[in-house]
Amino acid sequence: MSDQIVKKIVSVFLKTQPDKIMNDTIIDTSVIQGSVLFHRMIARINDSLNIEIENYDKIHTFQDLLDQIKLKQ
């Protein structure tokens, strides 16, 4: 898994540069306006990495997302 690929995807939804995303960056629905956009982000990550992240409720930070990805690989 490339953290950079995931950062590029997340950066689109956070409307920021990938290099500004750190492990403690909040990426849940409190910063991504609405659950639909959050689910679109997860779907794009799933498609790019050919995985299926299921535990959305456990994802609050970028590190949480990376942890969920590692569980699927």
N, C-alpha and C positions, 0 to 999 in steps of 0.2 A: 504494500500500500504506500502510496506517496502522499504524505501530508500536504504537499504543495498542490496536488490536484484537489484535495478536499478544501484547502484554503481558498483556492480560486472559485470553487462553487459557492462556498459560504460567503465569500466577499461580495458576490453579486447580490445576494439577499440582504446582507448587512449594509450594502452600498458604501463599502470602504475598500481600501487597498489590501490585497492578501498579506502583505508584510506587516500590517497592523494587527492582524489576528494572532493572539497569543493563547496559550492553553487555558487561561482564566477568562477569556472573552465570553461574555454571555451571548448565547445564540438561541435562546428559547423564544416562545411567543411574546414575551414581554418586550423584546427588541425587534423581532421580526413581526411586522404588523399583521396579525391574524394567523390562525392555525392553518389556513389553506396555503399560504406562502411557506410556512414551516414544512408542511407535508410535501410541497413541491420541491423544496430544497432537499429533503430526505430522499425523495424519489429520484432526483437527479444524481445524488450520491450513489444510491442503489444501482442505478443504470450504469454509471461510470465505473463502478468497482465490481459490478456483477455480484451483488450481495443483497440481502433483505434485512434491513434494520427493522426490528419490531418494537423495541422498548422505547418509544418516543418519550414517555413520561420520565425517563431517567436522564434525558439530555437537557442540560441547562447551560453547560459551558462547552467550549471547543474540545477540551480534554474529555469530557463525558462522551462526546461524539466519537472521538478517536477510540475510546475504550469500547464503545458499542461496535465499532467497525472491527476492532481486533478480535472480538468475540465471534465474529462471523467469518473470519478468514482462517 
